[in-house]
Amino acid sequence: MKKPLSQETLDRVLRDMGIEDISRTTIRQCAMIGNMLEQEAGEPFSHLEFGVPGIPACPIGIEAQKKALDEGKCSIYPSVQGLPELKENASRFVKAFIDIDIDPKGIVPTVGSMQGSLTSILECSQLQPGKDTILYICPGFSAQGRQPDILGIKNVWFDIYEYRAEKLRDKLESYFKQGNIAAILYSNPNNPAWICLTDEELQIIGELATRYDVIVLEDMAYLCMDFRKDLSVPFEPPFQSTVAHYTDNYVMLLSGSKIFSYAGERIGIVCISDKLYQREYPALKEKWGIARFGDNFILNYLYVNTSGVSHSAQYALSAMFKACVEGRYNFVNELRNYGFRAHRSREIFDRNGFHLVYDKDMEQAIGDGFFYTVEYRDMSNRELLEALFRCGVVAIPLNTTGSSQCGIRVCVSRLLNDDDFLRLDNHLKLFVNLVES
């Protein structure tokens, strides 16, 4: 682009889409705005909005899925509990990379982590009278934050920006002691900030979850992607950090979308702790006729939701888990590309006067990974987003992720080659000229 699009052009596009405030848009809306403005400009934009895989899908999964299709699995309904071999291989995968023992019975395939979180939120809200609210540690994945609203479930949130380490204990307890929190949800590594909760913080969460009988929903969509340490060797430390070391009240969400770039098949797994799976709740017995948490998750909530995950995709995920555990496929090494892209693009943002918003895990600088967050001077979310869109940069504002900070989320997955990085640099130079003129 040689010059920014006019404010009138942006206003017209927003008006045609019925959008009054660009800083209150969803990820999908941001993408649509970007696509429309791209057509107006007649040249490519820098797309930083979508958290889509930017690495080819794992070939081991593709071959296993093809084989399953050739064997006619597509004509057979899958078991809603999940393919037995997938459950076994997933259990070994969790042990190999997270160092947690989970009975395969409690590992259940879902239509991506999105279905895993939605179903978990729904069940947790119905376990005990009075515990009807979901607490989010933000910033977080905006679509997950909308799930309780769609379900009609109460929810609250807070921005972790000011509440790291011991400060987190007091903040969480201020919510838990009210007695209405059924579950707490967060991602680790974090989407969008890429901060990683420390073992000290995870221990705080786990201890309080046990004391106040709150279930922890731990989203590990970006498993082992803290590239500051080597988490790639199965059954050898260091392992992915998890709250599961500090409480039995947990459900872990793992996704094939990012760790295997298998997003198109919409498959993930829910890992329910052994004790939670077996725990019986009178409210579930009264409402559904089944008291056990795990059985209700599968036979009531999950079954009526989808009645099972794509049969052939389960064979794919099973084969990929097995290959990782056996050392035949190093998924972490495949993903390191995102770290390289983050490092290079962060240098470009820094060169153009931007600064990281969430910049540290305690005293340690955040790592380079799939996401990060940046701000520009004292610009509001709306001002920043409007100027960036006019200059060819498509991103989402932090306020839509539950953050109280100003800035944008940057996803590096669509920065694929030198041309993409050069284009980003040119767009940001255009932005600087616009806002500083």
C-alpha positions as MATLAB code, in Angstrom:
seq = 'MKKPLSQETLDRVLRDMGIEDISRTTIRQCAMIGNMLEQEAGEPFSHLEFGVPGIPACPIGIEAQKKALDEGKCSIYPSVQGLPELKENASRFVKAFIDIDIDPKGIVPTVGSMQGSLTSILECSQLQPGKDTILYICPGFSAQGRQPDILGIKNVWFDIYEYRAEKLRDKLESYFKQGNIAAILYSNPNNPAWICLTDEELQIIGELATRYDVIVLEDMAYLCMDFRKDLSVPFEPPFQSTVAHYTDNYVMLLSGSKIFSYAGERIGIVCISDKLYQREYPALKEKWGIARFGDNFILNYLYVNTSGVSHSAQYALSAMFKACVEGRYNFVNELRNYGFRAHRSREIFDRNGFHLVYDKDMEQAIGDGFFYTVEYRDMSNRELLEALFRCGVVAIPLNTTGSSQCGIRVCVSRLLNDDDFLRLDNHLKLFVNLVES';
ca = [
       0.000    0.000    0.000;
       1.262    3.480   -0.842;
      -1.216    5.278    1.390;
      -3.824    4.358    3.999;
      -7.414    3.741    3.092;
      -9.602    6.695    3.976;
     -11.577    6.875    7.197;
     -14.671    7.220    5.018;
     -13.948    3.858    3.367;
     -13.557    2.141    6.715;
     -16.705    3.779    8.088;
     -18.680    2.653    5.031;
     -17.548   -0.953    5.395;
     -18.399   -0.953    9.102;
     -21.762    0.627    8.428;
     -22.586   -1.960    5.758;
     -21.785   -4.701    8.284;
     -23.849   -3.059   11.017;
     -20.809   -2.475   13.238;
     -20.781    0.662   15.380;
     -17.525    0.084   17.264;
     -14.696   -1.887   15.644;
     -13.171   -2.624   19.055;
     -16.202   -4.730   19.982;
     -15.992   -7.090   17.028;
     -15.489  -10.852   17.121;
     -12.573  -12.618   15.445;
     -14.788  -13.619   12.524;
     -16.048  -10.068   12.110;
     -12.482   -8.743   12.115;
     -11.616  -11.201    9.372;
     -14.626  -10.139    7.316;
     -13.751   -6.443    7.718;
     -10.187   -7.190    6.673;
     -11.304   -9.120    3.606;
     -13.637   -6.333    2.491;
     -10.985   -3.642    2.963;
      -8.476   -5.834    1.151;
     -10.787   -5.817   -1.856;
     -11.061   -2.042   -1.623;
      -7.260   -1.719   -1.562;
      -6.712   -4.276   -4.304;
      -3.673   -5.797   -2.583;
      -2.912   -8.215    0.260;
      -3.217   -7.249    3.928;
      -1.214   -8.557    6.876;
      -3.562  -11.033    8.535;
      -2.804  -11.440   12.232;
      -6.340  -12.131   13.438;
      -6.961  -15.848   12.970;
      -5.355  -18.503   15.163;
      -5.242  -21.007   12.328;
      -2.397  -23.500   11.858;
       0.378  -22.268    9.600;
       2.152  -25.620    9.304;
       1.060  -28.603    7.156;
      -0.956  -31.295    8.920;
       0.949  -34.226   10.384;
       1.324  -36.811    7.574;
       1.044  -39.724   10.023;
      -2.496  -38.662   10.834;
      -3.405  -38.213    7.197;
      -2.255  -41.725    6.299;
      -4.076  -43.271    9.256;
      -7.275  -41.441    8.365;
      -7.036  -42.497    4.728;
      -6.619  -46.109    5.834;
      -9.666  -45.851    8.081;
     -11.713  -44.436    5.209;
     -10.520  -47.156    2.851;
     -11.618  -49.736    5.427;
     -15.137  -48.302    5.473;
     -15.084  -46.629    8.879;
     -17.056  -43.704    7.473;
     -20.189  -45.876    7.276;
     -20.008  -46.876   10.950;
     -21.122  -44.670   13.828;
     -18.243  -44.080   16.264;
     -18.654  -44.935   19.919;
     -19.393  -41.742   21.842;
     -16.865  -42.877   24.477;
     -14.151  -42.825   21.837;
     -12.098  -45.348   19.920;
     -10.414  -47.711   22.425;
      -6.996  -47.412   20.796;
      -7.280  -43.599   20.776;
      -8.057  -43.580   24.499;
      -5.080  -45.844   25.232;
      -2.645  -43.871   23.057;
      -3.889  -40.563   24.442;
      -3.363  -41.797   27.999;
       0.240  -42.700   27.170;
       0.717  -39.333   25.418;
      -0.465  -37.471   28.522;
       1.953  -39.477   30.653;
       4.812  -38.940   28.184;
       4.528  -35.167   27.849;
       2.584  -33.980   30.931;
       3.660  -36.692   33.416;
       0.115  -37.352   34.592;
      -1.531  -40.779   34.893;
      -5.090  -40.830   33.575;
      -7.221  -43.926   33.085;
      -8.091  -44.219   29.378;
     -11.732  -44.398   30.463;
     -11.569  -40.705   31.365;
     -10.153  -39.635   28.004;
     -12.925  -38.690   25.609;
     -12.666  -37.316   22.044;
     -14.559  -34.109   21.362;
     -15.180  -31.954   18.298;
     -12.154  -29.815   19.084;
     -11.430  -28.168   22.427;
     -14.344  -25.839   21.763;
     -16.806  -28.671   22.303;
     -14.727  -29.904   25.200;
     -14.941  -26.586   27.026;
     -18.612  -26.002   26.211;
     -19.636  -29.449   27.440;
     -17.493  -29.122   30.573;
     -18.941  -25.693   31.365;
     -22.461  -27.046   30.982;
     -21.902  -30.020   33.268;
     -19.968  -28.118   35.924;
     -22.777  -25.573   36.229;
     -25.249  -28.338   37.149;
     -23.256  -30.319   39.714;
     -24.159  -28.609   42.979;
     -26.957  -26.226   43.986;
     -25.646  -22.680   44.313;
     -22.467  -23.350   42.304;
     -23.711  -21.847   39.075;
     -20.945  -19.500   37.879;
     -17.851  -20.008   35.703;
     -14.737  -17.944   36.488;
     -12.301  -17.037   33.712;
      -8.683  -16.057   34.157;
      -8.246  -13.537   31.375;
      -7.124  -12.632   28.823;
      -8.472  -15.690   27.075;
      -9.920  -17.138   23.902;
     -12.907  -14.903   23.225;
     -15.111  -17.696   21.827;
     -14.740  -19.693   25.051;
     -15.774  -16.617   26.964;
     -19.015  -16.469   24.979;
     -19.930  -20.094   25.638;
     -21.628  -19.581   29.033;
     -23.546  -16.630   27.596;
     -24.913  -18.856   24.839;
     -25.791  -21.536   27.397;
     -27.389  -19.035   29.768;
     -24.803  -19.722   32.482;
     -23.447  -17.040   34.807;
     -19.798  -16.097   34.395;
     -17.248  -13.668   35.792;
     -13.673  -12.863   34.907;
     -10.585  -10.930   35.867;
      -7.438   -9.825   34.041;
      -4.374  -11.588   35.455;
      -2.117   -8.667   34.454;
      -1.860   -7.361   38.042;
      -2.292  -10.695   39.826;
       0.740  -12.882   39.316;
       2.362  -15.139   41.955;
       0.953  -14.727   45.494;
      -1.350  -11.929   44.356;
      -3.229  -14.598   42.410;
      -4.142  -16.418   45.635;
      -5.973  -13.479   47.170;
      -7.721  -12.662   43.892;
      -8.982  -16.206   43.360;
     -10.039  -16.614   46.964;
     -12.084  -13.429   46.774;
     -14.234  -15.228   44.189;
     -14.125  -18.770   45.575;
     -15.189  -17.840   49.108;
     -18.485  -16.507   47.750;
     -19.474  -20.139   47.202;
     -20.966  -19.771   43.729;
     -17.981  -20.664   41.525;
     -18.481  -24.046   39.876;
     -15.408  -24.049   37.637;
     -12.454  -21.934   36.584;
     -11.118  -21.859   33.030;
      -7.820  -20.638   31.618;
      -5.372  -21.471   28.818;
      -1.717  -22.323   29.428;
       0.262  -21.190   27.430;
      -2.146  -18.307   27.266;
      -4.169  -17.215   24.274;
      -3.622  -14.301   23.519;
      -0.875  -13.128   25.874;
       1.387  -16.195   25.665;
       2.165  -15.896   29.346;
       2.697  -19.251   31.056;
       1.481  -19.853   34.567;
       4.334  -20.914   36.837;
       4.265  -24.049   38.984;
       3.818  -21.761   41.995;
       0.698  -20.247   40.411;
      -0.662  -23.630   39.334;
      -0.187  -24.908   42.877;
      -2.164  -21.925   44.179;
      -4.989  -22.675   41.732;
      -4.968  -26.371   42.595;
      -4.946  -25.910   46.360;
      -7.789  -23.395   46.264;
      -9.790  -25.560   43.840;
      -9.574  -28.451   46.320;
     -10.378  -26.295   49.343;
     -13.417  -24.664   47.760;
     -14.471  -27.651   45.623;
     -14.066  -25.858   42.293;
     -13.295  -27.738   39.067;
     -10.346  -26.493   37.005;
     -10.812  -26.515   33.224;
      -7.265  -26.299   31.878;
      -7.042  -25.587   28.150;
      -3.776  -26.916   26.720;
      -4.421  -26.064   23.077;
      -0.764  -24.961   22.805;
       0.716  -27.951   24.585;
       4.527  -27.941   24.928;
       4.803  -24.676   22.988;
       6.743  -22.817   25.670;
       9.930  -23.005   23.624;
      12.060  -21.507   26.398;
      12.612  -25.093   27.540;
      12.779  -28.367   25.627;
       9.518  -30.259   26.221;
       9.925  -32.504   23.189;
      11.329  -35.726   24.681;
       8.653  -38.248   25.759;
       8.825  -39.537   29.346;
      11.740  -37.243   30.212;
      11.632  -33.954   32.146;
      10.935  -31.148   31.811;
       7.231  -31.759   31.212;
       4.332  -29.468   30.360;
       3.282  -27.711   33.587;
      -0.223  -28.494   34.811;
      -2.587  -27.948   37.722;
      -3.143  -31.720   37.743;
      -0.133  -32.080   40.052;
      -1.935  -30.061   42.730;
      -5.602  -31.113   42.651;
      -7.875  -33.954   41.586;
     -10.568  -31.464   40.528;
      -9.464  -31.005   36.939;
     -10.389  -31.512   33.318;
      -7.629  -30.994   30.741;
      -8.474  -29.989   27.176;
      -6.082  -31.031   24.394;
      -6.564  -30.176   20.739;
      -5.308  -31.718   17.528;
      -5.703  -28.365   15.799;
      -2.466  -26.732   16.906;
      -0.157  -29.509   18.090;
      -0.720  -31.570   14.915;
      -2.098  -28.825   12.613;
      -5.177  -31.024   12.229;
      -7.666  -28.195   12.594;
      -9.830  -29.121    9.617;
     -10.964  -32.390   11.178;
     -12.155  -30.700   14.403;
     -10.882  -33.208   16.929;
      -9.521  -32.928   20.444;
      -9.705  -34.816   23.726;
     -11.008  -34.133   27.199;
      -8.970  -35.708   30.004;
     -11.005  -36.114   33.183;
      -9.067  -36.915   36.342;
      -9.660  -40.418   37.690;
     -11.215  -39.187   40.938;
     -13.441  -36.620   39.245;
     -14.615  -39.158   36.671;
     -15.794  -41.479   39.452;
     -17.248  -38.786   41.704;
     -21.002  -38.980   42.171;
     -23.224  -35.909   42.430;
     -26.791  -36.177   43.785;
     -27.900  -33.310   41.523;
     -26.820  -35.273   38.445;
     -28.603  -38.379   39.710;
     -31.798  -36.415   40.263;
     -31.654  -34.587   36.928;
     -30.290  -37.262   34.600;
     -30.517  -40.571   36.438;
     -26.706  -40.994   36.414;
     -24.700  -39.724   39.374;
     -21.134  -40.186   38.095;
     -19.406  -37.123   36.573;
     -17.621  -38.968   33.765;
     -20.574  -41.088   32.696;
     -22.810  -38.032   32.573;
     -20.246  -36.127   30.529;
     -20.258  -38.856   27.890;
     -23.731  -40.366   27.931;
     -25.817  -37.258   28.506;
     -24.067  -34.004   27.638;
     -21.741  -35.212   24.886;
     -24.095  -37.728   23.312;
     -26.958  -35.299   22.755;
     -24.460  -32.696   21.524;
     -22.795  -34.644   18.692;
     -23.162  -38.384   19.460;
     -19.482  -38.833   18.765;
     -16.494  -37.442   16.908;
     -15.627  -38.222   13.283;
     -14.684  -41.922   13.218;
     -11.799  -41.637   10.752;
     -10.353  -38.567   12.504;
     -10.129  -40.590   15.720;
      -7.838  -43.056   13.949;
      -5.720  -40.118   12.779;
      -5.359  -38.628   16.259;
      -4.622  -42.039   17.738;
      -1.823  -42.667   15.248;
      -0.277  -39.250   15.895;
      -0.320  -39.726   19.669;
       1.264  -43.169   19.268;
       4.014  -41.869   16.973;
       4.898  -39.089   19.436;
       5.074  -41.451   22.396;
       7.290  -43.869   20.468;
       9.625  -41.084   19.352;
       8.796  -41.473   15.677;
       7.323  -37.969   15.388;
       8.590  -34.879   17.221;
       5.583  -32.569   17.209;
       7.377  -29.914   19.291;
      10.167  -29.513   16.749;
       7.548  -29.044   14.032;
       5.947  -26.258   16.056;
       9.156  -24.333   16.750;
       8.571  -22.550   13.452;
       5.980  -20.425   15.246;
       8.642  -19.268   17.684;
      10.887  -18.154   14.842;
       8.025  -16.244   13.234;
       7.124  -14.581   16.523;
      10.708  -13.474   17.096;
      11.020  -11.981   13.623;
       7.645  -10.216   13.680;
       8.208   -8.878   17.215;
      11.365   -7.215   15.947;
       9.299   -5.533   13.236;
       6.715   -4.261   15.723;
       9.462   -3.059   18.042;
      11.222   -1.251   15.228;
       8.003    0.614   14.474;
       7.436    1.813   18.021;
       5.129   -0.894   19.407;
       5.637   -2.501   22.803;
       4.593   -5.801   24.366;
       1.594   -5.582   26.683;
       1.930   -8.868   28.561;
       5.697   -9.035   28.536;
       6.778  -11.250   31.415;
       6.200  -14.430   33.390;
       7.252  -13.100   36.748;
      10.875  -11.997   36.135;
      11.286  -13.995   32.920;
      10.476  -12.492   29.523;
       7.659  -14.295   27.727;
       8.701  -16.767   25.092;
       8.210  -16.570   21.352;
       5.220  -18.623   20.284;
       1.897  -18.655   18.501;
       0.573  -15.355   19.919;
       1.725  -12.178   21.612;
       0.198   -8.785   22.432;
       1.335   -5.275   21.504;
       0.259   -1.702   22.152;
       1.129    1.655   20.600;
       1.633    4.574   22.935;
      -1.611    5.566   24.641;
      -3.980    4.705   21.796;
      -7.314    3.177   22.770;
      -8.377   -0.148   21.313;
     -10.730    1.552   18.912;
      -8.213    4.156   17.739;
      -5.501    1.558   17.304;
      -7.664   -0.918   15.443;
      -9.134    1.657   13.061;
      -5.683    2.974   12.136;
      -4.228   -0.511   11.654;
      -7.098   -1.652    9.441;
      -6.750    1.442    7.286;
      -3.054    0.592    6.837;
      -3.518   -3.054    5.948;
      -3.096   -4.820    9.301;
      -5.919   -7.094   10.486;
      -5.939   -8.027   14.195;
      -8.290   -8.359   17.147;
      -8.447   -5.927   20.112;
      -7.482   -7.110   23.577;
     -10.720   -6.020   25.210;
     -12.556   -8.839   23.392;
     -10.314  -11.345   25.201;
     -11.279  -10.139   28.663;
      -8.202   -7.960   28.990;
      -8.390   -4.579   30.673;
      -5.314   -3.432   28.728;
      -5.194   -1.600   25.404;
      -3.595   -3.284   22.436;
      -4.012   -6.067   19.897;
      -3.377   -9.788   19.693;
      -0.834  -10.859   17.090;
      -1.070  -14.378   15.652;
       1.996  -15.382   13.632;
       0.587  -18.429   11.867;
      -0.107  -16.657    8.565;
       3.321  -15.027    8.345;
       4.729  -17.684    6.046;
       7.578  -16.182    4.032;
       9.846  -13.181    3.512;
       7.182  -11.358    1.512;
       4.751  -11.577    4.449;
       7.275  -10.061    6.868;
       8.240   -7.335    4.404;
       4.567   -6.540    3.861;
       3.974   -6.315    7.610;
       6.889   -3.914    7.983;
       5.560   -1.710    5.178;
       2.060   -1.687    6.660;
       3.373   -0.698   10.087;
       5.494    2.083    8.595;
       2.343    3.353    6.924;
       0.555    3.189   10.279;
       3.286    5.201   12.022;
       3.148    7.890    9.331;
      -0.635    8.048    9.675;
      -0.835    8.388   13.448;
       2.225   10.609   13.853;
       1.384   13.056   11.063;
];
